[in-house]
Amino acid sequence: QVQLVESGGGLVQPGGSLRLSCAASGSMFSLYRMGWYRQAPGKVRELVATITGVGIANYADGVKGRFTISRDDAKNTVYLQINSLKPEDTAVYYCKAEHMFRSSLEYWGQGTQVTVSS
């Protein structure tokens, strides 16, 4: 069982930056592909970025160059650095853990709100 707790969301002005964190409980964190997803009001949840246990990152086309995903396995934490924020980045951001060898094992956090507004 893995529990995920996101933090770091908030209200920020356009052009600003945020760093989201997702702390995971449990063991064998390095065996999980970690991901960030977001869901804007009235829209479906969408992939933002993922990172494997060996640090291979993948990004949605719309966030490349502005978002950076990273992980610190010693702290069981994954991060999402968001720069040059736009109003359309406003959403609830969710963290997901997916076991790389047992795809049935996946866990979600409760989400953290990011609001971009002047």
GROMACS elastic network, one bead per residue, 0.5 to 0.9 nm:
[ bonds ]
;  ai    aj funct       b0    kb
    1    25     6  0.82079   500
    1    26     6  0.65086   500
    1    27     6  0.87034   500
    1   105     6  0.85726   500
    1   107     6  0.82012   500
    2    24     6  0.64660   500
    2    25     6  0.54903   500
    2    26     6  0.52503   500
    2    27     6  0.79333   500
    2    29     6  0.87984   500
    2    97     6  0.79310   500
    2   106     6  0.83976   500
    2   107     6  0.65115   500
    2   108     6  0.87409   500
    3    23     6  0.81131   500
    3    24     6  0.55756   500
    3    25     6  0.51931   500
    3    26     6  0.71616   500
    3   107     6  0.71367   500
    3   108     6  0.76523   500
    3   109     6  0.70085   500
    4    22     6  0.62542   500
    4    23     6  0.56388   500
    4    25     6  0.66155   500
    4    95     6  0.70291   500
    4    96     6  0.76957   500
    4    97     6  0.80313   500
    4   107     6  0.74441   500
    4   108     6  0.64303   500
    4   110     6  0.75464   500
    5    21     6  0.80319   500
    5    22     6  0.53520   500
    5    23     6  0.52599   500
    5    24     6  0.65960   500
    5    25     6  0.86288   500
    5    95     6  0.79113   500
    5   108     6  0.87884   500
    5   109     6  0.55115   500
    5   110     6  0.67538   500
    5   111     6  0.77611   500
    5   112     6  0.89084   500
    6     9     6  0.83105   500
    6    20     6  0.70391   500
    6    21     6  0.55140   500
    6    23     6  0.64778   500
    6    24     6  0.89485   500
    6    93     6  0.83116   500
    6    94     6  0.72651   500
    6    95     6  0.67542   500
    6   109     6  0.64295   500
    6   110     6  0.70309   500
    6   111     6  0.60037   500
    6   112     6  0.59635   500
    7    19     6  0.86946   500
    7    20     6  0.57838   500
    7    21     6  0.52486   500
    7    22     6  0.64140   500
    7    23     6  0.83839   500
    7   111     6  0.80779   500
    7   112     6  0.60583   500
    7   113     6  0.88852   500
    8    18     6  0.70407   500
    8    19     6  0.59979   500
    8    21     6  0.60870   500
    8    22     6  0.88297   500
    8   112     6  0.72341   500
    8   113     6  0.86071   500
    8   114     6  0.85118   500
    9    12     6  0.89461   500
    9    18     6  0.71861   500
    9    19     6  0.77141   500
    9    20     6  0.62488   500
    9    21     6  0.87904   500
    9    92     6  0.85577   500
    9    93     6  0.81194   500
    9   111     6  0.89977   500
    9   112     6  0.53464   500
    9   113     6  0.52356   500
    9   115     6  0.79029   500
   10    18     6  0.82151   500
   10   112     6  0.79574   500
   10   113     6  0.61069   500
   10   114     6  0.50365   500
   10   115     6  0.60888   500
   10   116     6  0.83806   500
   11   113     6  0.83031   500
   11   114     6  0.61792   500
   11   116     6  0.58995   500
   11   117     6  0.70811   500
   12    15     6  0.83538   500
   12    16     6  0.61210   500
   12    17     6  0.74039   500
   12    18     6  0.78818   500
   12    85     6  0.79394   500
   12   114     6  0.77739   500
   12   115     6  0.62911   500
   12   116     6  0.50239   500
   12   117     6  0.62862   500
   12   118     6  0.76187   500
   13    16     6  0.55509   500
   13    17     6  0.85079   500
   13    85     6  0.75103   500
   13    86     6  0.81905   500
   13    87     6  0.83976   500
   13   115     6  0.83626   500
   13   116     6  0.54371   500
   13   117     6  0.50709   500
   14    17     6  0.85879   500
   14    84     6  0.69179   500
   14    85     6  0.52392   500
   14    86     6  0.51470   500
   14    87     6  0.64223   500
   14   116     6  0.57964   500
   14   117     6  0.60737   500
   14   118     6  0.65003   500
   15    83     6  0.70712   500
   15    86     6  0.64501   500
   15   116     6  0.87691   500
   16    82     6  0.83761   500
   16    83     6  0.62476   500
   16    84     6  0.54455   500
   16    85     6  0.53985   500
   16    86     6  0.83163   500
   16   116     6  0.84137   500
   17    81     6  0.74484   500
   17    82     6  0.54292   500
   17    84     6  0.61445   500
   17    85     6  0.61367   500
   18    80     6  0.81243   500
   18    81     6  0.60333   500
   18    82     6  0.52568   500
   18    83     6  0.67277   500
   18    85     6  0.82291   500
   18   114     6  0.87205   500
   19    79     6  0.67195   500
   19    80     6  0.55572   500
   19    82     6  0.60616   500
   19    83     6  0.86240   500
   20    78     6  0.83246   500
   20    79     6  0.54909   500
   20    81     6  0.63921   500
   20    82     6  0.79347   500
   20    93     6  0.85749   500
   20   112     6  0.82841   500
   21    77     6  0.67189   500
   21    78     6  0.58617   500
   21    80     6  0.65397   500
   21    81     6  0.88037   500
   21    95     6  0.87047   500
   22    76     6  0.83637   500
   22    77     6  0.54348   500
   22    78     6  0.52197   500
   22    79     6  0.62819   500
   22    80     6  0.85891   500
   22    94     6  0.87140   500
   22    95     6  0.63605   500
   22    96     6  0.89278   500
   22   109     6  0.79801   500
   23    75     6  0.77172   500
   23    76     6  0.59293   500
   23    78     6  0.67113   500
   23    79     6  0.88332   500
   24    27     6  0.87480   500
   24    29     6  0.75160   500
   24    75     6  0.84600   500
   24    76     6  0.53826   500
   24    77     6  0.60418   500
   24    78     6  0.82740   500
   24    97     6  0.85888   500
   25    29     6  0.82610   500
   25    76     6  0.71653   500
   26    29     6  0.72098   500
   26    76     6  0.86129   500
   27    30     6  0.85057   500
   27    76     6  0.85990   500
   28    31     6  0.56062   500
   28    32     6  0.75502   500
   28    76     6  0.89727   500
   29    32     6  0.56222   500
   29    33     6  0.86631   500
   29    53     6  0.79213   500
   29    73     6  0.65285   500
   29    74     6  0.89361   500
   29    76     6  0.60210   500
   29    77     6  0.86250   500
   29    97     6  0.87629   500
   29    99     6  0.88597   500
   30    33     6  0.77946   500
   30    52     6  0.80882   500
   30    54     6  0.76831   500
   30    73     6  0.61670   500
   30    76     6  0.81307   500
   31    52     6  0.81110   500
   31    53     6  0.56929   500
   31    54     6  0.89386   500
   31    98     6  0.84218   500
   31    99     6  0.59221   500
   31   100     6  0.59443   500
   31   101     6  0.77615   500
   32    51     6  0.88598   500
   32    52     6  0.68296   500
   32    53     6  0.59904   500
   32    97     6  0.57588   500
   32    98     6  0.51799   500
   32   100     6  0.54572   500
   32   101     6  0.84746   500
   32   106     6  0.86961   500
   33    50     6  0.68322   500
   33    51     6  0.57108   500
   33    53     6  0.58060   500
   33    96     6  0.81578   500
   33    97     6  0.58275   500
   33    98     6  0.51336   500
   33    99     6  0.61470   500
   33   100     6  0.59119   500
   34    49     6  0.85129   500
   34    50     6  0.55736   500
   34    51     6  0.53966   500
   34    52     6  0.64208   500
   34    53     6  0.78853   500
   34    71     6  0.83162   500
   34    78     6  0.70497   500
   34    95     6  0.72377   500
   34    96     6  0.56990   500
   34    98     6  0.63859   500
   34    99     6  0.86852   500
   35    47     6  0.77069   500
   35    48     6  0.74781   500
   35    49     6  0.55992   500
   35    51     6  0.62806   500
   35    52     6  0.86693   500
   35    69     6  0.83138   500
   35    78     6  0.82684   500
   35    94     6  0.81677   500
   35    95     6  0.57019   500
   35    96     6  0.50108   500
   35    97     6  0.64528   500
   35    98     6  0.81046   500
   36    46     6  0.88272   500
   36    47     6  0.64926   500
   36    48     6  0.54222   500
   36    49     6  0.53411   500
   36    50     6  0.63118   500
   36    69     6  0.82076   500
   36    78     6  0.89754   500
   36    79     6  0.87636   500
   36    80     6  0.74911   500
   36    93     6  0.67078   500
   36    94     6  0.56108   500
   36    96     6  0.62564   500
   37    45     6  0.65394   500
   37    46     6  0.54149   500
   37    49     6  0.70064   500
   37    50     6  0.87411   500
   37    92     6  0.83477   500
   37    93     6  0.56720   500
   37    94     6  0.50781   500
   37    95     6  0.63848   500
   37    96     6  0.75385   500
   38    44     6  0.84650   500
   38    45     6  0.54577   500
   38    46     6  0.54697   500
   38    47     6  0.66216   500
   38    48     6  0.66818   500
   38    89     6  0.86500   500
   38    90     6  0.87438   500
   38    91     6  0.58371   500
   38    92     6  0.54260   500
   38    94     6  0.58076   500
   38    95     6  0.87038   500
   38   111     6  0.85020   500
   39    42     6  0.81925   500
   39    43     6  0.62158   500
   39    44     6  0.59255   500
   39    46     6  0.62973   500
   39    90     6  0.85120   500
   39    91     6  0.51890   500
   39    92     6  0.53075   500
   39    93     6  0.65869   500
   39    94     6  0.80408   500
   40    43     6  0.53618   500
   40    44     6  0.72884   500
   40    45     6  0.73531   500
   40    46     6  0.89071   500
   40    88     6  0.84044   500
   40    89     6  0.80500   500
   40    90     6  0.63887   500
   40    92     6  0.63767   500
   40    93     6  0.87825   500
   41    44     6  0.83633   500
   41    90     6  0.86878   500
   41    91     6  0.69219   500
   41    92     6  0.84997   500
   43    46     6  0.85763   500
   45    94     6  0.89605   500
   46    60     6  0.87826   500
   47    50     6  0.79997   500
   47    59     6  0.79677   500
   47    60     6  0.64640   500
   48    58     6  0.84927   500
   48    59     6  0.59115   500
   48    60     6  0.52350   500
   48    61     6  0.86158   500
   48    62     6  0.83924   500
   48    63     6  0.70482   500
   48    67     6  0.83846   500
   48    93     6  0.89045   500
   49    57     6  0.70524   500
   49    58     6  0.54443   500
   49    60     6  0.61208   500
   49    63     6  0.84216   500
   49    67     6  0.81038   500
   49    68     6  0.80196   500
   49    69     6  0.65686   500
   49    80     6  0.83987   500
   50    56     6  0.80702   500
   50    57     6  0.55840   500
   50    58     6  0.52365   500
   50    59     6  0.66440   500
   50    69     6  0.70519   500
   50    70     6  0.88928   500
   50    96     6  0.88756   500
   51    54     6  0.78989   500
   51    55     6  0.56275   500
   51    56     6  0.52786   500
   51    58     6  0.63719   500
   51    59     6  0.89616   500
   51    69     6  0.68384   500
   51    70     6  0.70302   500
   51    71     6  0.76953   500
   51    78     6  0.87008   500
   52    55     6  0.51246   500
   52    56     6  0.52064   500
   52    57     6  0.66415   500
   52    58     6  0.88369   500
   52   100     6  0.79323   500
   53    56     6  0.74993   500
   53    71     6  0.85530   500
   53    73     6  0.84243   500
   53   100     6  0.81421   500
   55    70     6  0.73749   500
   55    71     6  0.74024   500
   57    68     6  0.85416   500
   57    69     6  0.68672   500
   57    70     6  0.78747   500
   58    64     6  0.89695   500
   58    69     6  0.84620   500
   59    62     6  0.81576   500
   59    63     6  0.66784   500
   59    64     6  0.59717   500
   59    67     6  0.80075   500
   59    68     6  0.83995   500
   59    69     6  0.84849   500
   60    63     6  0.57496   500
   60    64     6  0.65513   500
   61    64     6  0.56046   500
   62    65     6  0.88135   500
   62    66     6  0.88704   500
   63    66     6  0.55767   500
   63    67     6  0.56553   500
   63    68     6  0.87978   500
   63    82     6  0.88139   500
   64    67     6  0.60906   500
   64    68     6  0.80663   500
   65    68     6  0.76647   500
   65    83     6  0.86528   500
   66    81     6  0.80574   500
   66    82     6  0.59576   500
   66    83     6  0.51262   500
   66    84     6  0.64026   500
   66    85     6  0.80095   500
   67    80     6  0.66793   500
   67    81     6  0.55491   500
   67    83     6  0.63129   500
   67    84     6  0.88864   500
   68    79     6  0.79815   500
   68    80     6  0.56065   500
   68    81     6  0.50127   500
   68    82     6  0.66346   500
   68    83     6  0.85883   500
   69    78     6  0.72631   500
   69    79     6  0.56222   500
   69    81     6  0.63963   500
   69    82     6  0.88573   500
   70    77     6  0.86560   500
   70    78     6  0.57473   500
   70    79     6  0.52244   500
   70    80     6  0.65869   500
   70    81     6  0.82181   500
   71    74     6  0.89474   500
   71    75     6  0.85119   500
   71    76     6  0.76863   500
   71    77     6  0.57743   500
   71    79     6  0.59504   500
   71    80     6  0.88353   500
   72    75     6  0.54676   500
   72    76     6  0.60495   500
   72    77     6  0.53836   500
   72    78     6  0.62662   500
   72    79     6  0.82446   500
   73    77     6  0.63595   500
   73    78     6  0.80592   500
   74    77     6  0.78808   500
   75    78     6  0.86377   500
   78    95     6  0.84716   500
   82    85     6  0.66787   500
   83    86     6  0.89493   500
   85    88     6  0.82700   500
   85    89     6  0.64898   500
   85    90     6  0.87217   500
   85   116     6  0.67410   500
   86    89     6  0.53690   500
   86    90     6  0.75784   500
   86   116     6  0.61957   500
   86   117     6  0.81185   500
   87    90     6  0.56493   500
   87   115     6  0.73732   500
   87   117     6  0.59748   500
   87   118     6  0.88207   500
   88    91     6  0.80341   500
   88   116     6  0.76009   500
   89   114     6  0.75234   500
   89   115     6  0.74623   500
   89   116     6  0.67470   500
   90    93     6  0.88995   500
   90   113     6  0.77728   500
   90   114     6  0.53715   500
   90   116     6  0.54612   500
   90   117     6  0.83647   500
   91   112     6  0.84511   500
   91   113     6  0.60672   500
   91   114     6  0.55278   500
   91   115     6  0.66172   500
   91   116     6  0.88588   500
   92   111     6  0.58130   500
   92   112     6  0.53846   500
   92   114     6  0.59979   500
   92   115     6  0.84586   500
   93   110     6  0.87916   500
   93   111     6  0.52466   500
   93   112     6  0.52529   500
   93   113     6  0.61866   500
   93   114     6  0.69974   500
   94   108     6  0.69200   500
   94   109     6  0.58680   500
   94   110     6  0.66136   500
   94   112     6  0.66042   500
   94   113     6  0.89481   500
   95   107     6  0.83206   500
   95   108     6  0.57844   500
   95   109     6  0.52685   500
   95   110     6  0.79007   500
   95   111     6  0.68735   500
   95   112     6  0.89642   500
   96   106     6  0.70177   500
   96   107     6  0.55822   500
   96   109     6  0.64517   500
   97   105     6  0.81401   500
   97   106     6  0.54085   500
   97   107     6  0.51383   500
   97   108     6  0.65352   500
   97   109     6  0.86785   500
   98   101     6  0.87360   500
   98   102     6  0.79589   500
   98   103     6  0.63841   500
   98   104     6  0.79517   500
   98   105     6  0.59690   500
   98   107     6  0.66193   500
   98   108     6  0.89912   500
   99   102     6  0.52686   500
   99   103     6  0.56455   500
   99   104     6  0.76240   500
   99   105     6  0.55450   500
   99   106     6  0.63405   500
  100   103     6  0.63555   500
  100   105     6  0.87344   500
  101   104     6  0.89534   500
  101   105     6  0.88595   500
  102   105     6  0.57978   500
  102   106     6  0.86562   500
  103   106     6  0.68561   500
  108   111     6  0.82823   500
  109   112     6  0.87511   500
